């Protein structure tokens, strides 16, 4: 699924016809990602950056310190790519652009839409987030592959009976009953060579 299709509200609504309720399709199409999800979400997200595993903010740590550590670690990973000659300021690196990708408000909508397109069926099957006990096992990973920064965010989604339909059929609904589980891997790639060359398209999504 391409980036441009996911960002086009009308395309999203049209694609989701028959996969979920009309109201949910419209809501998905109009969903907006906060301009800076990194500031409020990243401190709570455990993330693997290169060889460093950084946990979500703890009780004895400030969110600002947690964010600073993750930002610094991300900057160091980019410097490992050897693309830092002549660059002195942190702001000269697309650090924020990459770290925003691990924030739920960035990837969640795209993943849910993908699952709805494949498995959702209006009036029968709804898609919901699966409850994960070991969140660190599902921590996003940011790695360096040559000159490319690769962001991967795993998530699991559950398929359930549509409660509205079950109510109309006067069938009892077990909220814990799951029809199936779907594992999704959100991937974003930043080619630092293309970014340094001033290419317009820095990030690509899969």
MITI-757813 format. One record per residue (C-alpha): residue in three letters; x, y, z. Coordinates in steps of 0.25 Angstrom, whole numbers, plus 5000, padded with zeros to 4 digits. Layout:
<nodes>
(node ala; (X; Y; Z));
...
</nodes>
This chain:
<nodes>
(node unk; (5000; 5000; 5000));
(node unk; (5006; 5013; 4996));
(node unk; (5008; 5026; 5004));
(node unk; (5000; 5035; 4995));
(node unk; (4988; 5025; 4995));
(node unk; (4988; 5025; 5010));
(node unk; (4989; 5040; 5011));
(node unk; (4977; 5043; 5002));
(node unk; (4964; 5043; 5010));
(node unk; (4955; 5040; 4999));
(node unk; (4963; 5029; 4994));
(node unk; (4963; 5023; 5008));
(node unk; (4948; 5024; 5009));
(node unk; (4946; 5018; 4995));
(node unk; (4956; 5006; 4998));
(node unk; (4949; 5003; 5011));
(node unk; (4935; 5002; 5005));
(node unk; (4929; 4988; 5010));
(node unk; (4941; 4986; 5019));
(node unk; (4935; 4994; 5031));
(node unk; (4924; 5003; 5034));
(node unk; (4922; 5015; 5026));
(node unk; (4924; 5024; 5039));
(node unk; (4937; 5017; 5042));
(node unk; (4942; 5018; 5027));
(node unk; (4939; 5033; 5028));
(node unk; (4946; 5034; 5042));
(node unk; (4959; 5027; 5036));
(node unk; (4959; 5036; 5024));
(node unk; (4959; 5048; 5032));
(node unk; (4968; 5044; 5043));
(node unk; (4980; 5054; 5045));
(node unk; (4994; 5050; 5050));
(node unk; (4998; 5061; 5060));
(node unk; (5009; 5070; 5055));
(node unk; (5019; 5065; 5065));
(node unk; (5015; 5052; 5071));
(node unk; (5029; 5050; 5076));
(node unk; (5028; 5060; 5087));
(node unk; (5016; 5054; 5094));
(node unk; (5017; 5039; 5090));
(node unk; (5031; 5035; 5088));
(node unk; (5035; 5036; 5103));
(node unk; (5025; 5025; 5106));
(node unk; (5029; 5016; 5094));
(node unk; (5040; 5005; 5096));
(node unk; (5049; 5005; 5084));
(node unk; (5061; 4998; 5079));
(node unk; (5071; 5008; 5072));
(node unk; (5083; 5000; 5066));
(node unk; (5089; 4992; 5077));
(node unk; (5082; 5000; 5088));
(node unk; (5069; 4996; 5094));
(node unk; (5062; 5009; 5101));
(node unk; (5050; 5007; 5110));
(node unk; (5038; 5015; 5111));
(node unk; (5039; 5026; 5122));
(node unk; (5040; 5021; 5136));
(node unk; (5034; 5026; 5149));
(node unk; (5047; 5033; 5153));
(node unk; (5050; 5038; 5140));
(node unk; (5045; 5051; 5133));
(node unk; (5039; 5050; 5119));
(node unk; (5048; 5061; 5114));
(node unk; (5060; 5053; 5118));
(node unk; (5055; 5040; 5112));
(node unk; (5052; 5048; 5099));
(node unk; (5066; 5054; 5099));
(node unk; (5073; 5040; 5100));
(node unk; (5065; 5034; 5089));
(node unk; (5068; 5046; 5080));
(node unk; (5082; 5046; 5083));
(node unk; (5083; 5031; 5080));
(node unk; (5076; 5033; 5067));
(node unk; (5086; 5044; 5063));
(node unk; (5098; 5035; 5066));
(node unk; (5092; 5024; 5058));
(node unk; (5090; 5033; 5046));
(node unk; (5105; 5037; 5048));
(node unk; (5109; 5023; 5047));
(node unk; (5104; 5023; 5033));
(node unk; (5116; 5033; 5029));
(node unk; (5106; 5043; 5024));
(node unk; (5110; 5054; 5034));
(node unk; (5122; 5061; 5027));
(node unk; (5120; 5076; 5029));
(node unk; (5107; 5074; 5037));
(node unk; (5109; 5080; 5051));
(node unk; (5094; 5083; 5056));
(node unk; (5085; 5072; 5061));
(node unk; (5074; 5079; 5053));
(node unk; (5081; 5077; 5040));
(node unk; (5078; 5062; 5041));
(node unk; (5064; 5056; 5039));
(node unk; (5063; 5051; 5053));
(node unk; (5049; 5055; 5056));
(node unk; (5044; 5050; 5043));
(node unk; (5049; 5036; 5046));
(node unk; (5045; 5036; 5061));
(node unk; (5031; 5040; 5058));
(node unk; (5030; 5027; 5050));
(node unk; (5030; 5019; 5063));
(node unk; (5019; 5027; 5070));
(node unk; (5005; 5020; 5070));
(node unk; (4998; 5032; 5063));
(node unk; (5007; 5030; 5051));
(node unk; (5006; 5015; 5048));
(node unk; (4993; 5011; 5055));
(node unk; (4984; 5016; 5045));
(node unk; (4991; 5011; 5033));
(node unk; (4992; 4997; 5039));
(node unk; (4977; 4996; 5043));
(node unk; (4973; 5001; 5029));
(node unk; (4982; 4990; 5023));
(node unk; (4975; 4979; 5032));
(node unk; (4961; 4984; 5029));
(node unk; (4964; 4984; 5014));
(node unk; (4969; 4969; 5015));
(node unk; (4960; 4963; 5026));
(node unk; (4949; 4973; 5029));
(node unk; (4934; 4972; 5025));
(node unk; (4924; 4982; 5028));
(node unk; (4913; 4976; 5037));
(node unk; (4921; 4963; 5040));
(node unk; (4935; 4965; 5044));
(node unk; (4941; 4977; 5051));
(node unk; (4956; 4980; 5054));
(node unk; (4962; 4984; 5067));
(node unk; (4975; 4984; 5074));
(node unk; (4979; 4972; 5081));
(node unk; (4983; 4973; 5096));
(node unk; (4998; 4970; 5097));
(node unk; (5004; 4967; 5111));
(node unk; (5019; 4968; 5107));
(node unk; (5019; 4981; 5100));
(node unk; (5035; 4981; 5100));
(node unk; (5034; 4969; 5091));
(node unk; (5026; 4977; 5081));
(node unk; (5036; 4989; 5082));
(node unk; (5039; 4997; 5069));
(node unk; (5052; 4995; 5063));
(node unk; (5061; 5005; 5056));
(node unk; (5073; 4999; 5049));
(node unk; (5084; 5004; 5039));
(node unk; (5085; 4996; 5026));
(node unk; (5096; 5002; 5018));
(node unk; (5092; 5017; 5015));
(node unk; (5077; 5013; 5019));
(node unk; (5070; 5015; 5032));
(node unk; (5059; 5005; 5033));
(node unk; (5048; 5006; 5043));
(node unk; (5039; 4994; 5046));
(node unk; (5028; 4994; 5056));
(node unk; (5021; 4981; 5059));
(node unk; (5006; 4980; 5063));
(node unk; (4995; 4970; 5065));
(node unk; (4981; 4972; 5062));
(node unk; (4969; 4963; 5065));
(node unk; (4956; 4960; 5056));
(node unk; (4943; 4960; 5064));
(node unk; (4928; 4959; 5061));
(node unk; (4922; 4972; 5058));
(node unk; (4914; 4975; 5071));
(node unk; (4904; 4984; 5064));
(node unk; (4900; 4972; 5055));
(node unk; (4900; 4962; 5066));
(node unk; (4890; 4971; 5074));
(node unk; (4881; 4972; 5062));
(node unk; (4881; 4957; 5061));
(node unk; (4878; 4956; 5076));
(node unk; (4890; 4948; 5077));
(node unk; (4898; 4949; 5090));
(node unk; (4912; 4954; 5088));
(node unk; (4925; 4949; 5095));
(node unk; (4934; 4962; 5095));
(node unk; (4946; 4952; 5098));
(node unk; (4943; 4944; 5086));
(node unk; (4953; 4946; 5075));
(node unk; (4951; 4940; 5060));
(node unk; (4966; 4942; 5057));
(node unk; (4979; 4949; 5060));
(node unk; (4987; 4957; 5049));
(node unk; (5001; 4961; 5051));
(node unk; (5005; 4974; 5043));
(node unk; (5019; 4980; 5041));
(node unk; (5019; 4994; 5038));
(node unk; (5032; 4998; 5031));
(node unk; (5037; 5012; 5027));
(node unk; (5051; 5014; 5020));
(node unk; (5059; 5026; 5019));
(node unk; (5071; 5026; 5009));
(node unk; (5081; 5036; 5014));
(node unk; (5088; 5037; 5001));
(node unk; (5075; 5042; 4994));
(node unk; (5072; 5051; 5006));
(node unk; (5086; 5057; 5005));
(node unk; (5084; 5059; 4990));
(node unk; (5072; 5067; 4993));
(node unk; (5062; 5057; 4987));
(node unk; (5047; 5061; 4991));
(node unk; (5043; 5047; 4994));
(node unk; (5051; 5044; 5007));
(node unk; (5043; 5033; 5013));
(node unk; (5036; 5021; 5007));
(node unk; (5026; 5012; 5013));
(node unk; (5022; 4998; 5012));
</nodes>
